[in-house]
């Protein structure tokens, strides 16, 4: 498998080191096969997301950290025992601004206040001067992520580059809405399908800009 991009892909990648099939893994852990199978498709259409409690259980069984399953940071299946993730990059601003929140429909709402008046939160690994955060409110990104932080680099360069296809992104639409969705190609050039766990897909939507979600963390 190529580098896993979603929570489901990371779960499957870790499981494959210990069990040949999702069915065997589910039975070994005493989990319904359908539930576990849906977790291996988390963040994909038809899948089911899992949260911190499930990530802890899966992490113990597959010898990875829950943080790696949820965000991609931390000790994964390719890292040796005792591995510690690299220190955060050193940059001039110790915290990143909390610029808004994510509400119903995975729509982002931005605070209309001066930059200096914004709340600030601890930066994720790899943060830079462009990194900002929005806070999830309710179950807009799934039932487990209420009050979590979503980090991304607020750099807007027009139409999304090809490397963002399949990624979870903060997506700016031409009508001004800003959503958090998985980005997929649409039927025609310049159009995209936007997927989420909690809403029906939005198909063939023109996108003004997109930025990859760097990481998510519990607040």
GROMACS elastic network, one bead per residue, 0.5 to 0.9 nm:
[ bonds ]
;  ai    aj funct       b0    kb
    1     4     6  0.72367   500
    1     9     6  0.88117   500
    1    13     6  0.74099   500
    2     5     6  0.86688   500
    3     9     6  0.86584   500
    3    10     6  0.84891   500
    3    13     6  0.89978   500
    4     7     6  0.79445   500
    4     8     6  0.83516   500
    4     9     6  0.50763   500
    4    10     6  0.52688   500
    4    11     6  0.88327   500
    4    12     6  0.87983   500
    4    13     6  0.72094   500
    4    72     6  0.83603   500
    5     8     6  0.83609   500
    5     9     6  0.63740   500
    5    10     6  0.70358   500
    5    72     6  0.77917   500
    5   166     6  0.80371   500
    5   167     6  0.68936   500
    5   168     6  0.86145   500
    6     9     6  0.51404   500
    6    10     6  0.62161   500
    6    11     6  0.85966   500
    6    41     6  0.84694   500
    6    42     6  0.70422   500
    6    43     6  0.61757   500
    6    44     6  0.80431   500
    6    69     6  0.85952   500
    6    70     6  0.83231   500
    6    71     6  0.82583   500
    6    72     6  0.82482   500
    6   166     6  0.88368   500
    6   167     6  0.77293   500
    6   168     6  0.80142   500
    7    10     6  0.51381   500
    7    11     6  0.61482   500
    7    12     6  0.86600   500
    7    39     6  0.82005   500
    7    40     6  0.75763   500
    7    41     6  0.79383   500
    7    42     6  0.58015   500
    7    43     6  0.66889   500
    7    49     6  0.78702   500
    7    50     6  0.82082   500
    7    68     6  0.86266   500
    7    69     6  0.57041   500
    7    70     6  0.55794   500
    7    71     6  0.71579   500
    7    72     6  0.78677   500
    8    11     6  0.51142   500
    8    12     6  0.62397   500
    8    13     6  0.85875   500
    8    38     6  0.82403   500
    8    39     6  0.58203   500
    8    43     6  0.65420   500
    8    44     6  0.77058   500
    8    47     6  0.81098   500
    8    48     6  0.86090   500
    8    49     6  0.77799   500
    8    50     6  0.86542   500
    8    69     6  0.81639   500
    8    70     6  0.89774   500
    9    12     6  0.51234   500
    9    13     6  0.60456   500
    9    14     6  0.86154   500
    9    40     6  0.62583   500
    9    41     6  0.69101   500
    9    42     6  0.76423   500
    9    43     6  0.88848   500
    9    69     6  0.88547   500
   10    13     6  0.50074   500
   10    14     6  0.61658   500
   10    15     6  0.84974   500
   10    40     6  0.79989   500
   10    68     6  0.78303   500
   10    69     6  0.56983   500
   10    70     6  0.82476   500
   10    72     6  0.76171   500
   10    76     6  0.85436   500
   11    14     6  0.52640   500
   11    15     6  0.60749   500
   11    16     6  0.86558   500
   11    39     6  0.77229   500
   11    40     6  0.58127   500
   11    41     6  0.87837   500
   11    42     6  0.88276   500
   11    55     6  0.86979   500
   11    58     6  0.77889   500
   11    59     6  0.87654   500
   11    62     6  0.87038   500
   11    69     6  0.60923   500
   11    70     6  0.88806   500
   12    15     6  0.50041   500
   12    16     6  0.61004   500
   12    17     6  0.89732   500
   12    22     6  0.77733   500
   12    39     6  0.87930   500
   12    40     6  0.55233   500
   12    41     6  0.84381   500
   13    16     6  0.54000   500
   13    17     6  0.71380   500
   13    77     6  0.77375   500
   14    17     6  0.57127   500
   14    18     6  0.75439   500
   14    58     6  0.88373   500
   14    59     6  0.84878   500
   14    62     6  0.58423   500
   14    63     6  0.79600   500
   14    64     6  0.73500   500
   14    69     6  0.84992   500
   14    76     6  0.74234   500
   14    77     6  0.56490   500
   14    78     6  0.88691   500
   15    18     6  0.54993   500
   15    19     6  0.58665   500
   15    20     6  0.79746   500
   15    21     6  0.80717   500
   15    22     6  0.75193   500
   15    25     6  0.72807   500
   15    58     6  0.84346   500
   15    61     6  0.84834   500
   15    62     6  0.59588   500
   15    77     6  0.89649   500
   16    19     6  0.52863   500
   16    20     6  0.58353   500
   16    21     6  0.71696   500
   16    22     6  0.83054   500
   16    62     6  0.88442   500
   17    20     6  0.79074   500
   17    62     6  0.75287   500
   17    77     6  0.74982   500
   18    25     6  0.80904   500
   18    61     6  0.86003   500
   18    62     6  0.67133   500
   19    22     6  0.72103   500
   19    23     6  0.87758   500
   19    24     6  0.63808   500
   19    25     6  0.57940   500
   20    23     6  0.85779   500
   20    24     6  0.71063   500
   20    25     6  0.80123   500
   21    24     6  0.54189   500
   21    25     6  0.65032   500
   21    26     6  0.87572   500
   22    25     6  0.50971   500
   22    26     6  0.60664   500
   22    27     6  0.86279   500
   22    33     6  0.73927   500
   22    36     6  0.70928   500
   22    37     6  0.61466   500
   22    40     6  0.80309   500
   23    26     6  0.51823   500
   23    27     6  0.62462   500
   23    28     6  0.86279   500
   23    32     6  0.87657   500
   23    33     6  0.55791   500
   23    34     6  0.85174   500
   23    36     6  0.80078   500
   23    37     6  0.75071   500
   24    27     6  0.52392   500
   24    28     6  0.61538   500
   24    29     6  0.87305   500
   24    33     6  0.84766   500
   25    28     6  0.51276   500
   25    29     6  0.63338   500
   25    30     6  0.85971   500
   25    31     6  0.84643   500
   25    33     6  0.84684   500
   25    36     6  0.83305   500
   26    29     6  0.52461   500
   26    30     6  0.60055   500
   26    32     6  0.63201   500
   26    33     6  0.53527   500
   26    34     6  0.86703   500
   26    35     6  0.84104   500
   26    36     6  0.59589   500
   26    37     6  0.80249   500
   27    31     6  0.60763   500
   27    32     6  0.73127   500
   27    33     6  0.69711   500
   28    31     6  0.78107   500
   29    32     6  0.89464   500
   29    57     6  0.88306   500
   29    58     6  0.87705   500
   29    61     6  0.82428   500
   30    33     6  0.87561   500
   31    34     6  0.84698   500
   31    35     6  0.70097   500
   31    36     6  0.65428   500
   32    35     6  0.52486   500
   32    36     6  0.63190   500
   32    37     6  0.85156   500
   33    36     6  0.52921   500
   33    37     6  0.59311   500
   33    38     6  0.85055   500
   34    37     6  0.51019   500
   34    38     6  0.61243   500
   34    39     6  0.86715   500
   35    38     6  0.52141   500
   35    39     6  0.63654   500
   35    40     6  0.89596   500
   35    48     6  0.78040   500
   36    40     6  0.65181   500
   36    41     6  0.89662   500
   36    48     6  0.88212   500
   37    40     6  0.52372   500
   37    41     6  0.68547   500
   37    47     6  0.80783   500
   37    48     6  0.86648   500
   38    41     6  0.51362   500
   38    42     6  0.65115   500
   38    46     6  0.73984   500
   38    48     6  0.50059   500
   38    49     6  0.77191   500
   39    43     6  0.87782   500
   39    47     6  0.62427   500
   39    48     6  0.51638   500
   39    49     6  0.57603   500
   39    50     6  0.61368   500
   40    47     6  0.72938   500
   40    48     6  0.79961   500
   40    49     6  0.85833   500
   41    44     6  0.54529   500
   41    45     6  0.76541   500
   41    46     6  0.72079   500
   41    48     6  0.65389   500
   41    49     6  0.78625   500
   42    45     6  0.80263   500
   42    46     6  0.81515   500
   42    50     6  0.71273   500
   42   197     6  0.81145   500
   43    46     6  0.85486   500
   43    47     6  0.64305   500
   43    48     6  0.71812   500
   43    49     6  0.64542   500
   43   168     6  0.82879   500
   43   182     6  0.76738   500
   43   195     6  0.83602   500
   43   196     6  0.68609   500
   43   197     6  0.63273   500
   44    47     6  0.54330   500
   44    48     6  0.80659   500
   44    49     6  0.89878   500
   44   182     6  0.81789   500
   44   195     6  0.77455   500
   44   196     6  0.77013   500
   44   197     6  0.75898   500
   45    48     6  0.85538   500
   45   195     6  0.70258   500
   45   196     6  0.74215   500
   45   197     6  0.71787   500
   45   201     6  0.85120   500
   46   197     6  0.81501   500
   47   197     6  0.76275   500
   48   142     6  0.87953   500
   48   197     6  0.71667   500
   49   142     6  0.67765   500
   49   143     6  0.82836   500
   49   144     6  0.81020   500
   49   197     6  0.73145   500
   50    53     6  0.80642   500
   50    54     6  0.60196   500
   50    55     6  0.69755   500
   50    70     6  0.83876   500
   50   142     6  0.85730   500
   50   143     6  0.86858   500
   50   144     6  0.71233   500
   51    54     6  0.55719   500
   51    55     6  0.60641   500
   51    56     6  0.87480   500
   51    70     6  0.75901   500
   51   142     6  0.88552   500
   51   143     6  0.81066   500
   51   144     6  0.50983   500
   51   145     6  0.73690   500
   52    56     6  0.61403   500
   52    57     6  0.87228   500
   52    66     6  0.69327   500
   52    67     6  0.83143   500
   52    70     6  0.75777   500
   52   144     6  0.74607   500
   52   145     6  0.89550   500
   53    56     6  0.52417   500
   53    57     6  0.65208   500
   53    58     6  0.87932   500
   53    66     6  0.86179   500
   54    57     6  0.51031   500
   54    58     6  0.61036   500
   54    59     6  0.83201   500
   54    66     6  0.84291   500
   55    58     6  0.51047   500
   55    59     6  0.57276   500
   55    60     6  0.84917   500
   55    65     6  0.80130   500
   55    67     6  0.77423   500
   55    68     6  0.88650   500
   55    69     6  0.63643   500
   55    70     6  0.69682   500
   56    59     6  0.50047   500
   56    60     6  0.62159   500
   56    61     6  0.87126   500
   56    65     6  0.73435   500
   56    66     6  0.50363   500
   56    67     6  0.85815   500
   56    69     6  0.89436   500
   57    60     6  0.54085   500
   57    61     6  0.64812   500
   57    62     6  0.87550   500
   57    66     6  0.81261   500
   58    61     6  0.51555   500
   58    62     6  0.59741   500
   58    63     6  0.80988   500
   58    64     6  0.80606   500
   58    65     6  0.87499   500
   58    66     6  0.75121   500
   58    69     6  0.84489   500
   59    62     6  0.52283   500
   59    63     6  0.54295   500
   59    65     6  0.52004   500
   59    66     6  0.52213   500
   59    67     6  0.87188   500
   59    68     6  0.85162   500
   59    69     6  0.73896   500
   60    63     6  0.52298   500
   60    64     6  0.67242   500
   60    65     6  0.75270   500
   60    66     6  0.82335   500
   61    64     6  0.80654   500
   62    65     6  0.87898   500
   62    77     6  0.77428   500
   63    75     6  0.85691   500
   63    76     6  0.78612   500
   63    77     6  0.69785   500
   63    81     6  0.87082   500
   64    67     6  0.84390   500
   64    68     6  0.68505   500
   64    69     6  0.75609   500
   64    74     6  0.80122   500
   64    75     6  0.55527   500
   64    77     6  0.59422   500
   64    79     6  0.86390   500
   65    68     6  0.53339   500
   65    69     6  0.67823   500
   65    70     6  0.89439   500
   65    73     6  0.86352   500
   65    74     6  0.61482   500
   65    75     6  0.54925   500
   65    76     6  0.67025   500
   66    69     6  0.51956   500
   66    70     6  0.62632   500
   66    71     6  0.85150   500
   66    74     6  0.80898   500
   66    75     6  0.87181   500
   67    70     6  0.51246   500
   67    71     6  0.56996   500
   67    72     6  0.67997   500
   67    73     6  0.60130   500
   67    74     6  0.58400   500
   67    75     6  0.80620   500
   67   217     6  0.85032   500
   68    71     6  0.53417   500
   68    75     6  0.61117   500
   68    76     6  0.59629   500
   69    72     6  0.59639   500
   69    73     6  0.79907   500
   69    74     6  0.85592   500
   69    76     6  0.78591   500
   70    73     6  0.81065   500
   70   215     6  0.88568   500
   70   216     6  0.78238   500
   70   217     6  0.86799   500
   71    74     6  0.83277   500
   71   214     6  0.84866   500
   71   215     6  0.55695   500
   71   216     6  0.59690   500
   71   217     6  0.76687   500
   72    75     6  0.86306   500
   72    76     6  0.78877   500
   72   215     6  0.76575   500
   73    76     6  0.79607   500
   73    85     6  0.72014   500
   73   125     6  0.80524   500
   73   215     6  0.80388   500
   74    83     6  0.81980   500
   74    84     6  0.69834   500
   74    85     6  0.53785   500
   74    86     6  0.88049   500
   75    78     6  0.79436   500
   75    79     6  0.58485   500
   75    80     6  0.79966   500
   75    81     6  0.82466   500
   75    82     6  0.83017   500
   75    83     6  0.60847   500
   75    84     6  0.68215   500
   75    85     6  0.68270   500
   76    79     6  0.55017   500
   76    80     6  0.85407   500
   76    83     6  0.89162   500
   77    80     6  0.79349   500
   79    82     6  0.84226   500
   79    83     6  0.61655   500
   79    84     6  0.89948   500
   80    83     6  0.55773   500
   81    84     6  0.89981   500
   84    87     6  0.86466   500
   85    88     6  0.88391   500
   85   125     6  0.88694   500
   86    89     6  0.83967   500
   86   125     6  0.78892   500
   87    90     6  0.84105   500
   87   125     6  0.70872   500
   87   126     6  0.88381   500
   88    91     6  0.89851   500
   88   123     6  0.81287   500
   88   124     6  0.70297   500
   88   126     6  0.59583   500
   88   127     6  0.74263   500
   89   124     6  0.89930   500
   89   125     6  0.65246   500
   89   126     6  0.55101   500
   89   127     6  0.66667   500
   89   128     6  0.77416   500
   90    93     6  0.86282   500
   90    94     6  0.82283   500
   90   126     6  0.88026   500
   90   127     6  0.85934   500
   90   128     6  0.84990   500
   91    94     6  0.70337   500
   91   127     6  0.81528   500
   91   128     6  0.66181   500
   91   129     6  0.74857   500
   92   128     6  0.87122   500
   92   129     6  0.78978   500
   93    96     6  0.72334   500
   93   128     6  0.83354   500
   93   129     6  0.71903   500
   94   121     6  0.88449   500
   94   122     6  0.71932   500
   94   123     6  0.70985   500
   95   120     6  0.57294   500
   95   121     6  0.53646   500
   95   123     6  0.52965   500
   96   119     6  0.85435   500
   96   120     6  0.53298   500
   96   121     6  0.55211   500
   96   122     6  0.64439   500
   96   123     6  0.56040   500
   96   124     6  0.88358   500
   96   127     6  0.81254   500
   96   128     6  0.85733   500
   96   129     6  0.80362   500
   96   130     6  0.85627   500
   96   131     6  0.63094   500
   96   132     6  0.54576   500
   96   133     6  0.68868   500
   96   151     6  0.89498   500
   97   115     6  0.78263   500
   97   116     6  0.88200   500
   97   118     6  0.60603   500
   97   119     6  0.59322   500
   97   121     6  0.64104   500
   97   122     6  0.89977   500
   97   123     6  0.89857   500
   97   131     6  0.78887   500
   97   132     6  0.53166   500
   97   133     6  0.62251   500
   97   134     6  0.86063   500
   98   101     6  0.81653   500
   98   111     6  0.87459   500
   98   118     6  0.62485   500
   98   119     6  0.53698   500
   98   120     6  0.53326   500
   98   121     6  0.65361   500
   98   132     6  0.61823   500
   98   134     6  0.55781   500
   98   135     6  0.73922   500
   98   149     6  0.86916   500
   99   109     6  0.83938   500
   99   110     6  0.56598   500
   99   111     6  0.58974   500
   99   112     6  0.87461   500
   99   115     6  0.84623   500
   99   118     6  0.66513   500
   99   119     6  0.77017   500
   99   120     6  0.86053   500
   99   132     6  0.66113   500
   99   133     6  0.60420   500
   99   134     6  0.57708   500
   99   135     6  0.84773   500
  100   108     6  0.67564   500
  100   109     6  0.53427   500
  100   111     6  0.52288   500
  100   112     6  0.88973   500
  100   133     6  0.73432   500
  100   135     6  0.64866   500
  101   107     6  0.82776   500
  101   108     6  0.55910   500
  101   109     6  0.53831   500
  101   110     6  0.66260   500
  101   111     6  0.82360   500
  101   133     6  0.83952   500
  101   136     6  0.57116   500
  101   137     6  0.67410   500
  101   149     6  0.87122   500
  102   105     6  0.83567   500
  102   106     6  0.56958   500
  102   107     6  0.54055   500
  102   109     6  0.62214   500
  102   110     6  0.88814   500
  102   134     6  0.65166   500
  102   135     6  0.59106   500
  102   137     6  0.58941   500
  102   138     6  0.84869   500
  102   140     6  0.70520   500
  102   141     6  0.83430   500
  102   150     6  0.88655   500
  102   179     6  0.80329   500
  102   180     6  0.80374   500
  103   106     6  0.56126   500
  103   107     6  0.55102   500
  103   108     6  0.63840   500
  103   109     6  0.73589   500
  103   135     6  0.88115   500
  103   136     6  0.66714   500
  103   137     6  0.55685   500
  103   138     6  0.68919   500
  103   139     6  0.81664   500
  103   140     6  0.58573   500
  103   141     6  0.87535   500
  104   107     6  0.61539   500
  104   108     6  0.87609   500
  104   137     6  0.82116   500
  104   138     6  0.77622   500
  104   139     6  0.78577   500
  104   140     6  0.53285   500
  104   141     6  0.88873   500
  105   108     6  0.88919   500
  105   140     6  0.58837   500
  105   141     6  0.83665   500
  105   179     6  0.77676   500
  105   180     6  0.88023   500
  105   196     6  0.89912   500
  105   198     6  0.76308   500
  105   199     6  0.65770   500
  106   136     6  0.84885   500
  106   139     6  0.87787   500
  106   141     6  0.61931   500
  106   178     6  0.85190   500
  106   179     6  0.54697   500
  106   180     6  0.54974   500
  106   181     6  0.74276   500
  106   196     6  0.80789   500
  106   198     6  0.83405   500
  106   199     6  0.83239   500
  107   140     6  0.81430   500
  107   177     6  0.70634   500
  107   178     6  0.57173   500
  107   180     6  0.65702   500
  108   134     6  0.75175   500
  108   135     6  0.88749   500
  108   136     6  0.88165   500
  108   170     6  0.84197   500
  108   177     6  0.76414   500
  108   178     6  0.53332   500
  108   179     6  0.56104   500
  108   180     6  0.73210   500
  109   134     6  0.84875   500
  109   177     6  0.87029   500
  109   178     6  0.76168   500
  110   113     6  0.89674   500
  110   134     6  0.82649   500
  111   114     6  0.87361   500
  111   118     6  0.79428   500
  113   116     6  0.82004   500
  113   117     6  0.63075   500
  113   118     6  0.68599   500
  114   117     6  0.53356   500
  114   118     6  0.68553   500
  115   118     6  0.55503   500
  116   119     6  0.83988   500
  120   123     6  0.88583   500
  120   132     6  0.89738   500
  120   133     6  0.85702   500
  121   133     6  0.78283   500
  121   149     6  0.89210   500
  121   219     6  0.85436   500
  123   126     6  0.82056   500
  123   127     6  0.59281   500
  123   128     6  0.85784   500
  123   131     6  0.80316   500
  123   132     6  0.85127   500
  123   133     6  0.87082   500
  123   151     6  0.83002   500
  124   127     6  0.56085   500
  124   131     6  0.89140   500
  124   151     6  0.74800   500
  124   214     6  0.81707   500
  124   215     6  0.70488   500
  124   216     6  0.83144   500
  124   217     6  0.80972   500
  125   214     6  0.88087   500
  125   215     6  0.83987   500
  126   214     6  0.82332   500
  127   130     6  0.77711   500
  127   131     6  0.56849   500
  127   132     6  0.86391   500
  127   151     6  0.86116   500
  127   152     6  0.85961   500
  127   153     6  0.81232   500
  127   214     6  0.84333   500
  128   131     6  0.54423   500
  128   132     6  0.89933   500
  128   153     6  0.78228   500
  129   132     6  0.85342   500
  129   153     6  0.83452   500
  130   152     6  0.81074   500
  130   153     6  0.50165   500
  130   154     6  0.55514   500
  130   155     6  0.68020   500
  131   151     6  0.66697   500
  131   152     6  0.54825   500
  131   154     6  0.61401   500
  131   155     6  0.87188   500
  131   214     6  0.87220   500
  132   150     6  0.83599   500
  132   151     6  0.57180   500
  132   152     6  0.57312   500
  132   153     6  0.61127   500
  132   154     6  0.64856   500
  133   149     6  0.62130   500
  133   150     6  0.53903   500
  133   152     6  0.64618   500
  133   153     6  0.86446   500
  134   148     6  0.85518   500
  134   149     6  0.57268   500
  134   150     6  0.53252   500
  134   151     6  0.67229   500
  134   152     6  0.86475   500
  135   146     6  0.82912   500
  135   147     6  0.59713   500
  135   148     6  0.58144   500
  135   150     6  0.62486   500
  135   151     6  0.89662   500
  135   219     6  0.83457   500
  136   139     6  0.78131   500
  136   140     6  0.71469   500
  136   141     6  0.73385   500
  136   145     6  0.66651   500
  136   146     6  0.54655   500
  136   147     6  0.50488   500
  136   148     6  0.53445   500
  136   149     6  0.61582   500
  136   150     6  0.72814   500
  137   140     6  0.69124   500
  137   141     6  0.87106   500
  137   145     6  0.79815   500
  137   146     6  0.51282   500
  137   147     6  0.55314   500
  137   148     6  0.78561   500
  138   141     6  0.80481   500
  138   142     6  0.82795   500
  138   143     6  0.74292   500
  138   144     6  0.89394   500
  138   145     6  0.75701   500
  138   147     6  0.73838   500
  139   144     6  0.70689   500
  139   145     6  0.65532   500
  139   146     6  0.58624   500
  139   198     6  0.79917   500
  140   143     6  0.76001   500
  140   145     6  0.81446   500
  140   146     6  0.79811   500
  140   197     6  0.85360   500
  140   198     6  0.66159   500
  140   199     6  0.85786   500
  141   144     6  0.80124   500
  141   145     6  0.63617   500
  141   146     6  0.79845   500
  141   180     6  0.81399   500
  141   181     6  0.89523   500
  141   196     6  0.73645   500
  141   197     6  0.66507   500
  141   198     6  0.66208   500
  142   145     6  0.60292   500
  142   146     6  0.79774   500
  142   196     6  0.87665   500
  142   197     6  0.62756   500
  142   198     6  0.62365   500
  143   146     6  0.68682   500
  143   198     6  0.89669   500
  144   148     6  0.87673   500
  145   148     6  0.53162   500
  145   149     6  0.85023   500
  145   217     6  0.89725   500
  145   218     6  0.77212   500
  146   149     6  0.88983   500
  146   218     6  0.86118   500
  147   218     6  0.67946   500
  147   219     6  0.61178   500
  148   216     6  0.67685   500
  148   217     6  0.56128   500
  148   219     6  0.52632   500
  149   215     6  0.83485   500
  149   216     6  0.54836   500
  149   217     6  0.52878   500
  149   218     6  0.61396   500
  149   219     6  0.61322   500
  150   213     6  0.68102   500
  150   214     6  0.77322   500
  150   215     6  0.62445   500
  150   217     6  0.68931   500
  151   212     6  0.88716   500
  151   213     6  0.58605   500
  151   214     6  0.54841   500
  151   215     6  0.54759   500
  151   216     6  0.61652   500
  151   217     6  0.83580   500
  152   155     6  0.88112   500
  152   169     6  0.82191   500
  152   170     6  0.74428   500
  152   211     6  0.65236   500
  152   212     6  0.62204   500
  152   214     6  0.50712   500
  152   215     6  0.73215   500
  153   156     6  0.88063   500
  153   211     6  0.64955   500
  153   212     6  0.75058   500
  153   213     6  0.77861   500
  153   214     6  0.74777   500
  154   211     6  0.69172   500
  155   209     6  0.88146   500
  155   210     6  0.85180   500
  155   211     6  0.70204   500
  156   159     6  0.87622   500
  156   172     6  0.88655   500
  156   208     6  0.85255   500
  156   209     6  0.57198   500
  156   210     6  0.69034   500
  156   211     6  0.72929   500
  157   160     6  0.77296   500
  157   208     6  0.85978   500
  157   209     6  0.63399   500
  157   210     6  0.80800   500
  158   161     6  0.87467   500
  158   207     6  0.82313   500
  158   208     6  0.55068   500
  158   210     6  0.76653   500
  159   190     6  0.74089   500
  159   206     6  0.88500   500
  159   207     6  0.64133   500
  159   208     6  0.55828   500
  159   209     6  0.51493   500
  159   210     6  0.72276   500
  160   163     6  0.81682   500
  160   164     6  0.65742   500
  160   165     6  0.81811   500
  160   171     6  0.88870   500
  160   190     6  0.88960   500
  160   207     6  0.75492   500
  160   208     6  0.78139   500
  160   209     6  0.57297   500
  160   210     6  0.54486   500
  160   211     6  0.78245   500
  161   164     6  0.59133   500
  161   165     6  0.77929   500
  161   210     6  0.84957   500
  162   165     6  0.56505   500
  163   166     6  0.81109   500
  163   167     6  0.81083   500
  164   167     6  0.52695   500
  164   168     6  0.80097   500
  164   169     6  0.76281   500
  164   182     6  0.89808   500
  164   183     6  0.69089   500
  164   184     6  0.84451   500
  164   210     6  0.79941   500
  164   211     6  0.79035   500
  164   212     6  0.66963   500
  165   168     6  0.86120   500
  165   182     6  0.78948   500
  165   183     6  0.53084   500
  165   184     6  0.52365   500
  165   185     6  0.68373   500
  166   169     6  0.89798   500
  166   182     6  0.60505   500
  166   183     6  0.53816   500
  166   184     6  0.56158   500
  166   185     6  0.86021   500
  167   181     6  0.82957   500
  167   182     6  0.54578   500
  167   183     6  0.58778   500
  167   184     6  0.81215   500
  167   212     6  0.65729   500
  167   213     6  0.78993   500
  168   180     6  0.69933   500
  168   181     6  0.55623   500
  168   183     6  0.64549   500
  168   195     6  0.88914   500
  168   196     6  0.89004   500
  168   211     6  0.86336   500
  168   212     6  0.60926   500
  168   213     6  0.58703   500
  168   214     6  0.89768   500
  169   179     6  0.81034   500
  169   180     6  0.56073   500
  169   181     6  0.56075   500
  169   182     6  0.60055   500
  169   183     6  0.66916   500
  169   210     6  0.61577   500
  169   211     6  0.53242   500
  169   213     6  0.50754   500
  169   214     6  0.87193   500
  170   178     6  0.67926   500
  170   179     6  0.57176   500
  170   181     6  0.66323   500
  170   182     6  0.87001   500
  170   209     6  0.84917   500
  170   210     6  0.56061   500
  170   211     6  0.52125   500
  170   212     6  0.62872   500
  170   213     6  0.64587   500
  171   177     6  0.82462   500
  171   178     6  0.54860   500
  171   179     6  0.51734   500
  171   180     6  0.59777   500
  171   181     6  0.68785   500
  171   182     6  0.88965   500
  171   183     6  0.81709   500
  171   194     6  0.88623   500
  171   207     6  0.70238   500
  171   208     6  0.77967   500
  171   209     6  0.60411   500
  171   211     6  0.65311   500
  171   212     6  0.85663   500
  172   175     6  0.83299   500
  172   176     6  0.65937   500
  172   177     6  0.59578   500
  172   179     6  0.65633   500
  172   180     6  0.89052   500
  172   207     6  0.60890   500
  172   208     6  0.54955   500
  172   209     6  0.50876   500
  172   210     6  0.59464   500
  172   211     6  0.86625   500
  173   176     6  0.54780   500
  173   177     6  0.53446   500
  173   178     6  0.61738   500
  173   179     6  0.79418   500
  173   205     6  0.77924   500
  173   206     6  0.64967   500
  173   208     6  0.51848   500
  173   209     6  0.70630   500
  173   210     6  0.87085   500
  174   177     6  0.73669   500
  174   205     6  0.88661   500
  174   206     6  0.64620   500
  174   207     6  0.59062   500
  174   208     6  0.51670   500
  174   209     6  0.84727   500
  175   208     6  0.87484   500
  176   208     6  0.86822   500
  180   194     6  0.87431   500
  180   195     6  0.89001   500
  180   196     6  0.79296   500
  180   213     6  0.84773   500
  181   194     6  0.55342   500
  181   195     6  0.53689   500
  181   196     6  0.54294   500
  181   197     6  0.88620   500
  182   193     6  0.81483   500
  182   194     6  0.55534   500
  182   196     6  0.62770   500
  183   192     6  0.67349   500
  183   193     6  0.61902   500
  183   194     6  0.51407   500
  183   195     6  0.67371   500
  183   210     6  0.86895   500
  184   192     6  0.56150   500
  184   194     6  0.62026   500
  184   195     6  0.77149   500
  185   188     6  0.79433   500
  185   189     6  0.80292   500
  185   190     6  0.83739   500
  185   191     6  0.66533   500
  185   193     6  0.57613   500
  185   194     6  0.86014   500
  185   204     6  0.79984   500
  186   189     6  0.72190   500
  186   190     6  0.77295   500
  186   193     6  0.51611   500
  186   194     6  0.88697   500
  186   203     6  0.66221   500
  186   205     6  0.74936   500
  187   190     6  0.89158   500
  187   191     6  0.67380   500
  187   192     6  0.75881   500
  187   193     6  0.85648   500
  187   203     6  0.85662   500
  187   204     6  0.64094   500
  188   191     6  0.55983   500
  188   192     6  0.80707   500
  188   204     6  0.75326   500
  189   192     6  0.82139   500
  190   204     6  0.85064   500
  190   205     6  0.82365   500
  190   206     6  0.61054   500
  190   207     6  0.73304   500
  191   203     6  0.80898   500
  191   205     6  0.50728   500
  191   207     6  0.68970   500
  192   202     6  0.82578   500
  192   203     6  0.64487   500
  192   205     6  0.50918   500
  192   206     6  0.63488   500
  192   207     6  0.69829   500
  193   201     6  0.67725   500
  193   202     6  0.55529   500
  193   204     6  0.53412   500
  193   205     6  0.62903   500
  194   200     6  0.89112   500
  194   201     6  0.56380   500
  194   203     6  0.64007   500
  194   204     6  0.82770   500
  194   205     6  0.77037   500
  195   198     6  0.88369   500
  195   199     6  0.75136   500
  195   200     6  0.71577   500
  195   202     6  0.66221   500
  195   203     6  0.86174   500
  196   199     6  0.57498   500
  196   200     6  0.72543   500
  196   201     6  0.68437   500
  197   200     6  0.81561   500
  199   202     6  0.85189   500
  202   205     6  0.67740   500
  207   210     6  0.74223   500
  211   214     6  0.87131   500
  212   215     6  0.89462   500
  213   216     6  0.77302   500
